[in-house]
């Protein structure tokens, strides 16, 4: 490009234009480095302030139990944001160093040598041009024959010097073109990498903010208020071990008053004969009126018809003696909490014990009809199901799981009172259905391919069968699995203690040997039989690489295309290519890549990310040039890809509750020059 443009111009004009452009390039790099330094300084100031924020913590003693996960998330968010900006500051520092050292690396550093080589020729041309101008003036003034002869000889020498310039200047013009291209590509790559780093930081920051939002969204203020009031006492999150003053109040106080959201209208309050109070938190003669509960409509309201009785009904988490005003019929959650608390309370008052016994007798009598018809759940499980159905928003409450129904104990034993039939009808758990075993299988095969030169030298396909389990999986017994397509496999290996061969192509999966819920466990390893005449059809992507290694730089050209012999209805996904320069051959300057690739200077690895190959005619080319300090050597070019719902073998697994998923991925997939 520069050779055709500047070869026909005057030597002095060409050199001045090139020198001016590279001088402006140096100034641009310096000013851009100063701009990035200002950005880096701003990041460092922000990081310093974030470090101060991490030291301004809140005493966990003053944080309510339900609010502790939100507080912990806020502290963690500061650390994550600190890491984000620290990474961005390091990226800026690397970019600044790259800009400052760009003129000392690559072809830009060799421009001085080309200028020194062409300086004598340029000087001769300039001196001959000056001499010709003098001779021309003399000839115009005197017109002697000797002056004419001098002018002709000067023009001949000038033509010879210009020819020498035209013969030797293309090397210098190529060097200037290469240096100019390197610095422009380097600036573009630098800005793109910085923008990518900012994008990654923004994505990470968004995920951090989303996690904080979820923690705040899951916080239930009413649940914390109810816990403080004693209506429900969920276990504190395990991430915190520092007790709060409210927890100490729960441990030291008895029979707390109910919150305003649980109070009822005074028109429906039933009164009973008075008796000495048992020191509740509220006054015995305090009015029970208050704002109606806006959460009462969300709870299943019991509607059991009862005989008029003088027995007082217990308030949530308290059993009031006769004479104390009580609310109307409690909700299912309040009844469950009240009964649970009453069964554990150790009252020393005779009146309290008598009132509690009357409440139990009344509730047992109301549930006698249901007890004769069906077998209700056990004591604690019945209470847990009632509370869980009454208010499903209390996800923090740790309730007992449902178990198979069994006959309750005799009424003479000290058990919790039986809930009313209407309440049990509303919260009765659904009949168990035959659900499939929560076990999922995944078959994955890896294609290992090696090209030497332009020929496919070796292909090996290995696979594995992995199983993922859920928490509800029964951890006992075995599950038979039938392996189909066994004839396409060269060998099969089972994991000892997890999967054993019981019959021809039938394997027993030992459920008790599997890991925790959510873990993926390999149960089978196998190798696919690949004949030498069909191995070309086992690779979905064809590779070829060509290297040119010079004393101070190495270049690579990699071509790839989809294999037409490999039939696949789905395209290759997550396609990437990678080339690594050994660390004992340091890269001296900026790496040029086309298309744009990600360069890691620490590991000296260049990686291209390509879109998926959608058809068999899709192909592409990758090129890169590495400026080196020493003589380089050709290196392997590897590729990675993923193909969903496709296998090389005909393997299939039967016997699992769900059909297995399939995937074909690249293993050691590279071309060796």
Steps between C-alpha positions, in 0.01 A plus 500: 500500500763754604739388225256582221399825668843649582731349238398749234527802728803711573730327749506797734118528507456127557745487789356811663146359477603167653701663779213736582249214520713292734576806713127565531453132585748531786320809631164322470626204700636727772179698529287185494720355774446816706124470447502137616721599793234749607238227476723268700550767763123539530466124546771499766326781690173308485675183617650692791156624602358149470772378737379760747142379454601144588621623839172674578306192600191469717500314827304179428348529847272777375391321181172301523526132425290517184702798373841339553521340152437842345772658715745222416418543132575874520841426652572237236388736224764755601771234475376389158487857368849555640624199305328626182666842512836353600493279192404798284784708647750223421370490143553876470854471633584233244354714221704801612820297497414366155452849360819631656710213364334470161764709317779279636357172372430333170556673167474842659828440680668412167409826326816674622712235330319553168535877532874467557533275196315741272648822640810508265287443190254769606788738571647442152166565336449821694854629428470421128166675485660809660796487256268469203308808612825701523617387156163590356525853640854541360388377163212745496732786596811432285408231249854356464557157352692388809205586718276301268735203530499519880121508504478189286749309714314603817171378356656165408632458854161599641321244286743234615446595867125494460517158340706380794233647730222321314688173518570515873205693644231224470649316798475815708145570382395144587650544845311826552178340376544205733586720798206730431265204470633340817451808711149565362394140554657510844302811592180344370563176689584694813177701489295190422658307785433789736140520382468126545643525850247772579222283360611203709514725804150628427368146463661393826369811672152427367512145637620637833217752512249234400615274782468788746153578369395138545629499857302817576194365318499183709507699823152499662457786750179347640679172561765679705231689692314175571820335611571790735143479634531126551250380239758303305857425594691376194855387531758770443695476176808284537718767344470703820603386842466825696172509698290814501335671797160397361603135521596547864163662564326197352699271726430701818141614445184291515161547340567809285215707373376450142578765236252744364466302178352207693245687710129469430197721545370538853147411396592133463716463810375240746551555868530239776495507881790695639804344663840628607704584190827326424693822432449550127682781326174691441264620770202266571248777446661639186261532206537236235394724217741603231539528126374192319769262382575545134657153503198325646344463156799294388458243779243216500243609760355209701121493505428214743171534688546461873276502803503817707761452763659702772839355430728774373685446177875544508664794335795432273798371698314549832233327705296762683325417830126549544399862520750622244345632178594295196467546124266321271577171336873493423647431162649163418857628534427665835329179624797288397747736665281522812469124535871449441586756764240370745630146475851616596413762764564416863232697684497496877155651535211265575259726315716494188524122503125470547426740214746320274338165576155638415631628166646158421179319592292731284725461196520122543121484510467706181745270319346173616290464186802532271695261719235234442492541121865516399844480647634855533870579497712459805512772761792712385447431131135606526599824662770561241261441208243736655752778543647444156162517326386797707773737388732378225683826495687401814769322305741545789300269731657156535207257507507125521444317169187298446521133585264207435184525708468298819249471786524762767575409858226455755332814641627419844862567403651850522473596133427823321129564441340385177430779249145555386369296201448813289863605538630154417272489197651823370863403555476125437805408285427358156514130450846384398537436130745276326769747394805389302824453682686836495798370307635639174755348262738684270716340231802698385757396240833673434663494158880500513647575157855569382603644164860479387556733211193472280403143596278372779740275691303375799142497631385363834151542646439442870180551692346487841157459655431735788209502741357795692273444799252711692451528874185284494678198355469192724854419607466124516472210259614471141366610164555284190621680188517337157779614268401487133732531203772304676632371167624851406726519806855375527498469880287597799623576851276538804569703813573269789238509773256707294409287200547126453432264211216263592414349162585537134481875430312552830652701783383553857524856628554509877301797624661511842843556340399816317614839624304788639193645335588701192838331451582344165657155533663299221377141499639373167803573281531359152700524180332506161622264232620719209624308193787659313299528178213690669689731734465788251123491563546533877635856498249781440768765443804487271814696592814610320781727621800657325786672682771738382775549756750782451784617727289764674141400435277201431176494302226238488211446261229258614213391275197309619181371344213273587550137400246411227542131586373564853122521486348699784163679519631746759787749457820512701473729801758670723763481226841636594861468384813537705873528439759531773854633468743339749613727780865432417437692175388843626266708287669836445208721395139521404342192346306550178201273444234486232220467595534660841607256771560507873869515594617404849853634550551301820458160336578624145178346374291629210138389477236560233130476572293406196124475447343163445547317169149483362560300182754275338623768261606733778874559521733762632858620531696620800829687484738631762850644519715485813806728534761294685835570658647172373441252222156343539376150426164379360248425774180293506167669430215351701123533467208452736134460410176351627231304315174448685286186466755314290728202563750304294397165646155339503494480877176545694401436861159359592351461843532859623185704570609764248658465159872581515636821352784481248791722408807472280797720592857549384774342707862529387409642162800663333720517195872435540714683240 
